[in-house]
Amino acid sequence: MQAVQFSEHGDTDVIEYDEYPDPEVGRGEVLVDVKAAALNHLDIWTRRGMPGLDLEMPHIPGSDGAGIVEAVGEDVTRFEEGDRVALSAGCGDLRLDDPTMDPNYYIIGEHVPGIHAEYAAIPEENLIPVPEDVDWTVAGSSCLVFQTAWRMLIDRADLEAGETVLVLGASGGVGHAALQIADYAGAEVYATGSTEEKLQYAEDHGADYVCNYEEQNFADWVYDETGGRGVDVVVEHVGEPTWRDSLKSLTKGGRLVTCGGTAGGRPETDIPRIFWEQLQIIGSTMATPDQVDDVMELVWDGTFEPAIREELPMSETPRAHEIIENREGFGKVVVRPDSER
């Protein structure tokens, strides 16, 4: 089969789309004929290399994708040939109430081979059914960001109707999902973006107030818009450039919930503000199977929708990485096997 792969960490020139051995299907695995997949910032970090990440090379990336069941292992009970499925990439001990808390938790595409290929062998428990009327572009691009944002807001931040939420980068991957989820939960939504197009998208998808962070400091803007109160929750996924202003944007007793640091993971922090204002800093990673089911039902029925910035053949995956790294446009970048184009 043809697969996106790299044999060393580095810039986009390490990415190849070339022959790779066909996957062997284990007893509890499903062979998926991939129809569409999508990139996340996680793919950028995995390609570049991260401390503690020790991959078997060559590595196939990809933590978002969907397709048709081609074959099933002998212990598989939930799926059969011809079913439509999408990947939910988090892998934890399902005997735990919250598998994301498993000390050995890992993510398909980051720690083990992913789904950016013509075919992928995926554990049965990491697949969810896709209704017949859902487009492959939606099915292949939604799961990681919507489950992440859902857990951040609904579970970890315990968002309640009537509260105020600031979503940073509201047209990006997690950002555009968090925007819609916060609005769905009945919150008053403040959103930031860098262009008028991105701000218009935010307004069209649930933002009550928008700020161009290239033109004004968003913490000062929040202070003015809220009459000096601040917001109850900040959805933070940027990191170093925004961290101090994210804390500054919170009301007394507010919650900052973070799932990553796409622009830097070691920010300076304002410890006096944290203790004096009695702020909560909450980490969040992926979601439980039940949370995935809850949010993806709302994607499948059209309540939530992924923003798609571009679709490319998998042979152009280096370009797909560049689009994300250079912050060109907004939304998800979808790749399809060249045989599907």
Backbone torsions as a table, in degrees:
resi	resn	phi	psi	omega
1	MET	NA	165.4	173.7
2	GLN	-95.4	139.0	-178.6
3	ALA	-148.2	146.8	167.9
4	VAL	-71.5	137.0	-176.1
5	GLN	-161.4	159.3	169.8
6	PHE	-143.9	147.5	-176.4
7	SER	-106.5	-1.9	174.7
8	GLU	-157.1	158.9	176.9
9	HIS	-78.7	151.6	179.2
10	GLY	161.5	-156.2	179.4
11	ASP	-78.2	-174.2	-174.8
12	THR	-64.4	-17.2	-179.2
13	ASP	-72.6	-6.4	176.1
14	VAL	-83.7	-11.2	-176.1
15	ILE	-81.4	133.8	175.7
16	GLU	-128.8	152.8	169.2
17	TYR	-119.8	103.7	-167.6
18	ASP	-150.2	179.9	178.3
19	GLU	-63.2	141.8	179.0
20	TYR	-146.5	144.5	-178.6
21	PRO	-57.1	139.3	176.1
22	ASP	-58.4	140.2	-178.8
23	PRO	-68.5	144.2	173.0
24	GLU	-92.8	132.7	-174.8
25	VAL	-92.7	118.2	178.5
26	GLY	-75.9	173.9	-175.8
27	ARG	-58.6	-37.7	-177.8
28	GLY	-104.8	21.2	-175.8
29	GLU	-111.9	162.0	179.3
30	VAL	-122.8	131.9	175.2
31	LEU	-87.8	119.8	-176.7
32	VAL	-107.4	125.6	170.5
33	ASP	-82.8	103.0	-169.2
34	VAL	-73.4	127.9	178.5
35	LYS	-102.9	-33.9	177.9
36	ALA	-157.3	146.9	177.1
37	ALA	-142.1	171.0	-178.0
38	ALA	-142.6	159.2	178.1
39	LEU	-97.9	152.8	171.5
40	ASN	-132.6	166.5	175.8
41	HIS	-56.8	-27.1	177.6
42	LEU	-56.3	-36.2	179.3
43	ASP	-66.5	-33.9	177.9
44	ILE	-66.7	-47.9	-179.1
45	TRP	-63.6	-40.1	-179.5
46	THR	-64.5	-41.7	178.1
47	ARG	-64.5	-42.0	-179.3
48	ARG	-70.3	-31.8	-175.5
49	GLY	98.0	138.9	-179.4
50	MET	-132.1	153.3	177.1
51	PRO	-55.0	130.8	178.3
52	GLY	86.0	-7.0	-180.0
53	LEU	-88.6	111.1	-177.0
54	ASP	-120.7	96.2	-173.1
55	LEU	-96.7	148.4	167.7
56	GLU	-79.3	125.0	-176.2
57	MET	-103.7	149.3	-3.3
58	PRO	-71.1	152.1	-176.3
59	HIS	-111.1	135.0	172.5
60	ILE	-96.2	119.3	177.9
61	PRO	-83.8	-175.5	173.2
62	GLY	113.2	112.4	179.6
63	SER	-115.9	7.2	175.8
64	ASP	-134.6	131.8	176.7
65	GLY	179.5	165.7	-179.4
66	ALA	-152.5	157.2	179.5
67	GLY	-178.9	-160.6	-175.2
68	ILE	-110.8	137.9	178.1
69	VAL	-66.3	121.4	179.9
70	GLU	-94.3	-36.0	-179.3
71	ALA	-162.0	160.1	179.3
72	VAL	-132.1	149.5	174.4
73	GLY	-72.0	163.4	-171.6
74	GLU	-68.1	-18.3	179.1
75	ASP	-97.0	0.1	-178.0
76	VAL	-74.6	132.5	-178.0
77	THR	-121.2	-17.9	-172.0
78	ARG	-92.6	-18.6	-174.6
79	PHE	-133.8	157.5	175.6
80	GLU	-141.9	167.4	-177.5
81	GLU	-53.4	133.7	179.3
82	GLY	96.5	-12.7	178.8
83	ASP	-67.8	149.2	174.8
84	ARG	-94.7	129.9	-174.3
85	VAL	-140.6	158.0	173.4
86	ALA	-130.4	154.7	-177.7
87	LEU	-86.5	133.7	164.3
88	SER	-115.0	110.7	-157.7
89	ALA	-83.4	-9.6	-177.1
90	GLY	-79.0	136.1	-177.0
91	CYS	-125.2	109.2	176.8
92	GLY	-137.9	173.8	-179.1
93	ASP	-69.8	112.1	-176.3
94	LEU	-71.8	-7.6	175.5
95	ARG	-77.9	-15.2	178.1
96	LEU	-82.0	150.5	175.3
97	ASP	-60.6	-35.2	178.7
98	ASP	-130.0	94.1	-177.2
99	PRO	-60.1	-20.8	178.9
100	THR	-68.2	-16.0	179.4
101	MET	-89.9	1.1	175.9
102	ASP	-60.2	125.8	178.7
103	PRO	-58.0	-23.0	-179.6
104	ASN	-101.2	19.1	-179.6
105	TYR	-57.3	138.6	177.8
106	TYR	-146.3	169.0	-174.3
107	ILE	-125.3	129.3	175.3
108	ILE	-63.3	131.6	-177.2
109	GLY	97.8	-27.2	176.4
110	GLU	-99.5	-55.2	-175.3
111	HIS	-97.7	-23.9	178.2
112	VAL	-134.2	165.6	-177.0
113	PRO	-53.2	142.2	-176.2
114	GLY	-103.1	-152.9	-166.9
115	ILE	-115.7	10.8	178.0
116	HIS	-84.5	72.2	-176.0
117	ALA	-159.9	171.5	176.8
118	GLU	-66.6	-35.2	-179.4
119	TYR	-137.9	150.7	176.1
120	ALA	-145.4	137.6	174.3
121	ALA	-95.4	114.6	-172.0
122	ILE	-121.2	136.0	174.1
123	PRO	-55.5	140.2	-177.5
124	GLU	-52.2	-40.9	-175.6
125	GLU	-70.7	-9.2	179.2
126	ASN	-101.1	15.2	177.4
127	LEU	-119.2	144.0	175.6
128	ILE	-124.4	146.3	-179.7
129	PRO	-67.6	145.6	177.2
130	VAL	-117.1	123.5	178.8
131	PRO	-60.9	155.3	-176.5
132	GLU	-61.3	-31.0	-173.8
133	ASP	-89.2	4.6	-179.4
134	VAL	-91.5	127.2	-179.6
135	ASP	-65.5	146.6	-179.1
136	TRP	-62.1	-32.8	178.8
137	THR	-61.7	-43.3	176.7
138	VAL	-66.8	-47.5	-176.6
139	ALA	-61.8	-35.8	-175.1
140	GLY	-87.4	-1.0	-172.3
141	SER	-127.7	0.4	-166.8
142	SER	-102.6	-32.6	-160.1
143	CYS	-66.3	-46.5	-173.4
144	LEU	-65.1	-47.6	-175.0
145	VAL	-74.3	-37.4	-178.8
146	PHE	-72.0	-38.2	176.8
147	GLN	-67.5	-38.1	179.5
148	THR	-62.8	-48.7	-178.1
149	ALA	-67.2	-37.1	179.5
150	TRP	-62.8	-48.7	179.1
151	ARG	-63.4	-41.9	179.6
152	MET	-55.0	-50.2	-172.6
153	LEU	-86.5	-47.9	-172.2
154	ILE	-79.8	-39.3	-176.8
155	ASP	-96.1	-60.9	-171.0
156	ARG	-72.4	-46.1	179.2
157	ALA	-85.0	-12.3	177.6
158	ASP	52.4	49.6	-177.0
159	LEU	-63.2	136.7	178.3
160	GLU	-118.2	151.6	176.8
161	ALA	-57.3	138.9	179.3
162	GLY	92.8	-12.5	176.5
163	GLU	-78.4	167.5	-179.8
164	THR	-108.4	138.4	-176.3
165	VAL	-131.3	135.0	170.9
166	LEU	-106.1	122.3	177.9
167	VAL	-108.7	116.3	177.0
168	LEU	-81.3	145.8	178.6
169	GLY	51.5	56.0	-167.9
170	ALA	-70.0	-4.5	176.3
171	SER	-109.1	2.3	176.8
172	GLY	-81.0	-170.4	-174.6
173	GLY	-59.5	-72.5	178.4
174	VAL	-65.3	-36.8	-177.5
175	GLY	-58.3	-46.7	-176.7
176	HIS	-71.4	-26.2	174.3
177	ALA	-73.6	-44.3	-179.9
178	ALA	-62.4	-38.4	178.4
179	LEU	-56.0	-49.7	-177.6
180	GLN	-68.9	-38.2	-178.8
181	ILE	-69.1	-41.2	178.3
182	ALA	-61.8	-42.4	177.4
183	ASP	-64.0	-43.4	178.8
184	TYR	-60.1	-35.8	-177.9
185	ALA	-77.8	-4.3	177.1
186	GLY	89.1	19.4	179.0
187	ALA	-84.6	159.9	168.3
188	GLU	-88.4	123.6	-165.7
189	VAL	-111.2	127.1	172.3
190	TYR	-108.7	136.9	-173.8
191	ALA	-139.6	147.4	177.0
192	THR	-116.7	153.3	176.5
193	GLY	-160.7	171.2	-174.0
194	SER	-108.3	-7.0	179.2
195	THR	-140.0	162.0	178.2
196	GLU	-63.3	-35.6	178.2
197	GLU	-61.7	-43.9	-179.9
198	LYS	-67.3	-38.2	178.9
199	LEU	-68.2	-36.6	176.6
200	GLN	-65.0	-40.4	175.9
201	TYR	-59.2	-44.9	-179.4
202	ALA	-60.2	-44.0	179.3
203	GLU	-64.7	-37.3	-179.4
204	ASP	-70.6	-18.0	-175.3
205	HIS	-120.2	28.4	167.8
206	GLY	120.9	-9.8	-178.9
207	ALA	-74.2	133.0	175.8
208	ASP	-88.6	-29.8	-179.8
209	TYR	-139.9	140.9	-178.2
210	VAL	-131.2	151.6	-178.3
211	CYS	-138.2	130.6	172.1
212	ASN	-85.5	105.5	-174.9
213	TYR	-72.3	-10.3	174.1
214	GLU	-76.9	-19.9	-174.6
215	GLU	-108.3	-21.3	179.1
216	GLN	-151.4	155.5	177.6
217	ASN	-70.4	123.7	-172.2
218	PHE	-71.2	-28.5	178.1
219	ALA	-67.6	-40.3	175.9
220	ASP	-64.9	-38.7	178.1
221	TRP	-62.4	-44.5	178.1
222	VAL	-61.7	-43.3	179.2
223	TYR	-57.5	-46.0	-178.8
224	ASP	-67.2	-44.9	-175.8
225	GLU	-67.3	-29.4	-177.6
226	THR	-100.1	11.3	179.9
227	GLY	64.7	31.7	178.5
228	GLY	86.5	0.9	-177.1
229	ARG	-80.0	-44.4	-170.0
230	GLY	91.1	176.5	-177.3
231	VAL	-104.7	160.7	-179.8
232	ASP	-76.2	-35.4	-174.5
233	VAL	-137.3	137.3	169.6
234	VAL	-116.7	128.1	173.6
235	VAL	-91.6	108.3	-172.1
236	GLU	-115.3	123.9	177.9
237	HIS	-143.5	9.9	-177.2
238	VAL	-93.5	-49.3	175.5
239	GLY	103.0	-128.5	-168.8
240	GLU	-51.8	-48.2	-174.9
241	PRO	-67.4	-23.1	-171.3
242	THR	-115.4	-9.4	-167.7
243	TRP	-57.8	-52.2	-176.7
244	ARG	-63.4	-40.2	178.8
245	ASP	-71.7	-28.9	174.8
246	SER	-63.9	-44.8	176.4
247	LEU	-62.8	-40.6	-179.2
248	LYS	-64.8	-24.5	-177.3
249	SER	-79.8	-11.3	-175.0
250	LEU	-83.5	146.1	171.0
251	THR	-76.5	168.9	177.3
252	LYS	-58.9	128.8	-177.5
253	GLY	80.0	9.3	-177.1
254	GLY	-72.1	168.3	-176.6
255	ARG	-122.0	127.5	170.1
256	LEU	-103.0	123.0	179.2
257	VAL	-115.7	129.1	-174.6
258	THR	-127.9	143.2	176.7
259	CYS	-122.3	5.2	-178.3
260	GLY	167.4	178.4	178.3
261	GLY	-140.0	78.9	-172.3
262	THR	-64.6	-23.1	-179.4
263	ALA	-111.6	15.7	178.0
264	GLY	140.0	129.7	-172.6
265	GLY	-102.8	7.4	-178.3
266	ARG	-131.6	69.5	-177.7
267	PRO	-78.5	157.9	165.7
268	GLU	-73.2	145.6	-178.2
269	THR	-129.1	158.2	-176.0
270	ASP	-103.3	86.2	-175.9
271	ILE	-62.1	-43.3	177.3
272	PRO	-56.5	-40.0	178.4
273	ARG	-62.8	-40.1	-177.8
274	ILE	-61.7	-48.0	-176.2
275	PHE	-79.7	-35.6	-177.9
276	TRP	-69.1	-39.5	178.6
277	GLU	-88.4	-1.2	178.0
278	GLN	54.5	49.6	-178.3
279	LEU	-81.6	155.1	173.5
280	GLN	-112.0	130.9	173.0
281	ILE	-110.2	119.1	-169.8
282	ILE	-120.9	124.3	174.2
283	GLY	-88.7	151.8	-179.6
284	SER	-150.9	137.9	179.7
285	THR	-136.2	124.5	173.2
286	MET	49.9	-140.1	-176.7
287	ALA	-163.0	164.3	174.7
288	THR	-78.7	162.3	177.4
289	PRO	-55.8	-40.1	179.5
290	ASP	-65.4	-40.0	178.1
291	GLN	-65.5	-39.3	176.7
292	VAL	-59.5	-47.6	-179.8
293	ASP	-59.7	-43.1	-177.5
294	ASP	-61.6	-48.1	-174.7
295	VAL	-76.0	-35.5	-177.7
296	MET	-71.5	-26.3	172.3
297	GLU	-59.8	-35.4	-179.9
298	LEU	-77.9	-22.9	171.1
299	VAL	-75.1	-46.7	-177.4
300	TRP	-61.2	-36.2	-177.6
301	ASP	-87.3	2.4	175.2
302	GLY	90.0	0.1	176.9
303	THR	-60.9	-44.3	174.4
304	PHE	-111.1	148.7	179.5
305	GLU	-140.5	135.0	176.7
306	PRO	-74.8	142.6	171.0
307	ALA	-85.2	130.3	-179.1
308	ILE	-112.8	121.1	-179.5
309	ARG	-93.1	-31.0	-179.4
310	GLU	-164.4	150.3	172.8
311	GLU	-120.2	133.1	-176.6
312	LEU	-136.9	156.3	169.8
313	PRO	-70.0	152.6	-178.5
314	MET	-60.4	-26.1	177.2
315	SER	-64.5	-15.5	178.1
316	GLU	-104.7	24.8	179.5
317	THR	-58.9	-36.9	175.4
318	PRO	-54.7	-40.0	177.4
319	ARG	-65.4	-39.1	178.4
320	ALA	-59.9	-41.7	176.6
321	HIS	-62.6	-41.4	-179.4
322	GLU	-62.6	-39.9	-179.9
323	ILE	-58.3	-43.8	-179.7
324	ILE	-70.7	-46.5	-178.6
325	GLU	-62.3	-36.4	-177.7
326	ASN	-88.4	0.3	178.7
327	ARG	56.4	45.0	178.6
328	GLU	-85.0	120.2	179.6
329	GLY	69.2	-157.1	178.7
330	PHE	-151.9	161.3	-178.9
331	GLY	95.8	-171.2	-175.0
332	LYS	-85.4	146.3	172.3
333	VAL	-102.0	121.5	-176.3
334	VAL	-103.6	138.1	175.5
335	VAL	-123.2	143.8	178.4
336	ARG	-124.7	144.8	173.3
337	PRO	-51.6	141.4	-179.0
338	ASP	-57.9	-28.5	178.5
339	SER	-69.2	-15.8	179.8
340	GLU	-95.2	-6.1	-175.4
341	ARG	-81.3	NA	NA
